[in-house]
Amino acid sequence: MNLGTVTTTDITTHVIEGVPPFDDDMAVAAAVDASVFDGRGWVDATTGKPVFDAVRRRLGPISADQVYTMVPHFRLGGDGAARDFSIGGFIEYLKDIEFGRRNATESVALAQRLGLPFGDDEDWGIHIAIPLRGTEVHPLIARNVVRLHIRPNPDWQWELSGRIVERGEFSESEKKIYRNDLGLPVLGCGNLYAFPTWLRQVREKNGLDFDTRAADIRVGRKRAAAKLIVQWLES
């Protein structure tokens, strides 16, 4: 749906009195990543870059509610085709955008495929630490270990890392490989569900046998989720 554009004037005209971040159009332009503005100083909302995304890029991972506490009412569109939004209506619009991005992640796809008991909007996290077979200390403090951290965040879905003392480290995410001193195979974007297969490849090709039965799995208080993850690791 074409919702037009948002001007900096539209934003600053309706800022709640006493909330300081945007005092004038120049302050908005300084606070928001300038790359999203066109020649007239408008933010293009039709290309997936609404004001919320622009502001959050500059201010960090703040929520829609926090951003729009500053901007309770504004207008999308122009040239006779404007559309007004109340704070509640636009927050719902933003939540729909974020929900769509979240559901498109492979971390959410993994949770659904495994039947993990997470709510649709739950901010969950999975932490897995798998020690090298024969390790006597707890996986969380093991020096020879593989770790996998998974979140339903479209900008940071998962991170896989490994370390073997005196040999080096390995680290990658769905976006890139950061380090591979160990010469391990790459899991790669879109292959999160194949993590157990990756562990077998590491054992067969690199001679590193990480013991999934000794893994430490943390998913908050979701014990049922931990059991399902154990089954996945053993698959």
C-alpha positions as CSV (number, residue, x, y, z in Angstrom):
1,M,0.0,0.0,0.0
2,N,1.4,3.4,-1.0
3,L,1.5,5.6,2.1
4,G,3.5,8.4,0.6
5,T,6.1,10.3,2.6
6,V,6.7,12.0,5.9
7,T,8.1,15.5,6.1
8,T,10.3,16.6,9.0
9,T,7.8,19.4,9.5
10,D,5.0,16.9,10.0
11,I,7.1,15.3,12.7
12,T,8.2,18.3,14.6
13,T,4.8,20.1,14.5
14,H,3.3,17.4,16.8
15,V,6.1,16.6,19.2
16,I,4.8,16.3,22.8
17,E,5.6,19.4,24.7
18,G,8.5,18.9,27.1
19,V,10.0,16.0,25.2
20,P,13.2,17.4,23.8
21,P,14.8,15.3,21.1
22,F,13.5,17.2,18.1
23,D,13.2,21.0,18.5
24,D,13.2,21.9,14.8
25,D,13.6,20.5,11.3
26,M,17.4,20.8,11.4
27,A,17.4,18.8,14.7
28,V,15.4,16.1,13.1
29,A,17.6,16.0,10.1
30,A,20.7,15.7,12.4
31,A,19.1,12.9,14.4
32,V,17.8,10.9,11.5
33,D,20.1,9.1,9.1
34,A,20.3,11.7,6.3
35,S,20.5,9.0,3.6
36,V,16.8,8.3,3.8
37,F,15.8,11.8,2.9
38,D,15.1,12.8,-0.7
39,G,16.0,16.2,-2.2
40,R,13.1,17.9,-0.5
41,G,13.9,16.6,2.9
42,W,11.1,14.0,2.9
43,V,11.5,10.4,4.2
44,D,10.3,7.9,1.7
45,A,7.8,5.5,3.3
46,T,7.1,3.6,0.1
47,T,10.5,1.9,-0.1
48,G,10.5,0.3,3.4
49,K,12.1,3.2,5.2
50,P,9.5,4.8,7.4
51,V,10.4,7.4,10.0
52,F,10.5,4.7,12.7
53,D,13.4,2.9,10.9
54,A,15.2,6.1,10.2
55,V,15.0,7.3,13.7
56,R,16.0,4.0,15.2
57,R,19.0,3.7,13.0
58,R,20.4,6.8,14.7
59,L,19.1,6.3,18.2
60,G,19.6,2.5,18.5
61,P,17.3,-0.4,19.2
62,I,14.4,1.4,20.7
63,S,10.8,0.4,20.4
64,A,8.0,1.9,18.3
65,D,6.3,3.0,21.6
66,Q,9.4,4.9,22.6
67,V,9.8,6.6,19.3
68,Y,6.2,7.6,19.0
69,T,6.0,8.9,22.5
70,M,8.0,11.7,20.9
71,V,5.8,11.8,17.8
72,P,2.2,11.3,18.9
73,H,0.6,12.4,15.6
74,F,1.9,13.1,12.1
75,R,1.0,12.8,8.4
76,L,2.0,10.3,5.7
77,G,1.7,11.6,2.2
78,G,1.5,15.0,0.5
79,D,0.3,16.9,-2.5
80,G,-3.3,16.3,-1.6
81,A,-2.9,12.6,-0.8
82,A,-2.0,12.9,2.8
83,R,-3.0,10.3,5.4
84,D,-3.1,11.2,9.1
85,F,-2.1,8.7,11.8
86,S,-2.8,8.8,15.5
87,I,0.0,7.4,17.6
88,G,-2.0,4.2,18.2
89,G,-2.8,3.7,14.6
90,F,0.8,4.2,13.4
91,I,2.2,2.0,16.2
92,E,0.0,-0.7,14.9
93,Y,1.2,-0.1,11.4
94,L,4.8,-0.3,12.6
95,K,4.1,-3.5,14.6
96,D,2.7,-5.1,11.4
97,I,5.9,-4.2,9.6
98,E,8.1,-5.5,12.3
99,F,6.0,-8.7,12.7
100,G,6.4,-9.4,9.0
101,R,10.1,-8.9,9.1
102,R,10.3,-11.1,12.3
103,N,8.3,-13.9,10.7
104,A,10.6,-13.9,7.6
105,T,13.6,-14.8,9.7
106,E,15.1,-18.3,9.7
107,S,15.3,-18.2,13.5
108,V,11.5,-18.0,13.7
109,A,11.2,-20.6,10.9
110,L,13.4,-22.9,13.1
111,A,11.3,-22.3,16.2
112,Q,8.1,-23.1,14.2
113,R,9.6,-26.2,12.6
114,L,10.7,-27.5,16.0
115,G,7.4,-26.6,17.6
116,L,9.0,-24.5,20.3
117,P,6.4,-23.0,22.6
118,F,7.1,-19.3,22.0
119,G,4.5,-16.6,21.6
120,D,4.1,-14.7,18.3
121,D,5.5,-11.5,19.8
122,E,7.7,-13.1,22.5
123,D,11.3,-11.8,22.7
124,W,12.8,-15.2,23.2
125,G,16.4,-16.3,23.0
126,I,18.2,-19.7,22.7
127,H,21.7,-20.2,24.0
128,I,23.4,-23.5,23.3
129,A,26.9,-24.4,24.5
130,I,28.4,-27.8,23.4
131,P,31.7,-28.8,24.8
132,L,34.3,-31.0,23.1
133,R,33.8,-34.6,24.1
134,G,35.8,-35.5,27.3
135,T,35.5,-31.9,28.7
136,E,35.2,-32.1,32.5
137,V,34.1,-28.6,33.3
138,H,30.7,-27.1,32.7
139,P,30.0,-26.1,29.1
140,L,29.5,-22.5,30.0
141,I,33.1,-22.2,31.2
142,A,34.6,-24.8,28.8
143,R,37.6,-23.6,26.8
144,N,37.0,-26.0,23.9
145,V,33.4,-25.4,22.9
146,V,30.9,-24.5,20.2
147,R,28.2,-21.9,21.0
148,L,25.0,-21.1,19.1
149,H,22.9,-18.1,20.0
150,I,19.5,-17.7,18.3
151,R,17.0,-14.7,18.4
152,P,13.9,-13.7,16.4
153,N,15.5,-10.5,15.4
154,P,15.6,-9.7,11.6
155,D,18.8,-7.7,12.1
156,W,20.6,-10.3,14.2
157,Q,19.1,-13.8,13.9
158,W,21.9,-16.1,15.0
159,E,25.6,-16.3,15.8
160,L,27.7,-19.5,15.7
161,S,31.1,-19.5,17.4
162,G,33.7,-22.1,18.3
163,R,37.0,-22.2,20.1
164,I,39.8,-24.7,20.5
165,V,42.6,-23.8,22.8
166,E,45.9,-23.2,21.1
167,R,44.3,-23.7,17.6
168,G,42.1,-20.7,17.3
169,E,38.5,-19.6,16.9
170,F,35.6,-19.7,14.5
171,S,32.7,-17.2,14.3
172,E,29.9,-16.5,11.8
173,S,26.4,-15.2,11.7
174,E,23.6,-15.3,9.1
175,K,25.3,-12.3,7.5
176,K,29.0,-13.1,7.3
177,I,32.0,-15.1,8.5
178,Y,34.0,-13.2,11.1
179,R,36.8,-15.6,11.8
180,N,37.8,-19.2,10.9
181,D,41.2,-20.1,12.3
182,L,40.0,-23.6,12.6
183,G,39.1,-24.2,9.0
184,L,35.6,-25.3,9.9
185,P,32.9,-25.7,7.2
186,V,30.5,-22.7,7.0
187,L,26.9,-23.1,8.2
188,G,25.7,-20.2,6.1
189,C,22.6,-18.1,5.8
190,G,19.4,-20.2,5.4
191,N,20.9,-23.3,6.9
192,L,20.2,-22.9,10.6
193,Y,18.0,-26.0,10.8
194,A,21.0,-28.0,9.5
195,F,23.1,-27.2,12.6
196,P,23.2,-30.8,13.7
197,T,24.4,-31.8,10.3
198,W,27.1,-29.2,10.6
199,L,28.3,-30.7,13.9
200,R,28.7,-34.1,12.2
201,Q,30.6,-32.5,9.3
202,V,33.0,-30.9,11.8
203,R,33.5,-34.3,13.5
204,E,34.1,-36.1,10.2
205,K,36.2,-33.5,8.4
206,N,38.0,-31.7,11.2
207,G,38.2,-34.4,13.9
208,L,36.4,-32.2,16.5
209,D,33.7,-34.2,18.3
210,F,31.4,-31.9,20.2
211,D,29.3,-33.8,22.7
212,T,25.6,-32.8,22.2
213,R,24.6,-34.9,25.1
214,A,26.7,-32.7,27.4
215,A,25.2,-29.5,25.9
216,D,24.0,-26.6,28.1
217,I,20.8,-25.3,26.6
218,R,19.1,-22.1,27.9
219,V,15.7,-20.8,26.8
220,G,14.6,-19.0,29.9
221,R,11.9,-21.0,31.8
222,K,10.8,-22.9,28.7
223,R,11.8,-26.4,29.8
224,A,9.6,-27.9,27.1
225,A,11.6,-25.9,24.5
226,A,14.9,-27.2,25.8
227,K,13.7,-30.8,25.4
228,L,12.7,-30.2,21.8
229,I,16.1,-28.6,21.1
230,V,17.9,-31.6,22.6
231,Q,15.9,-33.8,20.2
232,W,16.9,-31.6,17.3
233,L,20.6,-31.7,18.2
234,E,20.4,-35.5,18.3
235,S,18.6,-35.8,15.0
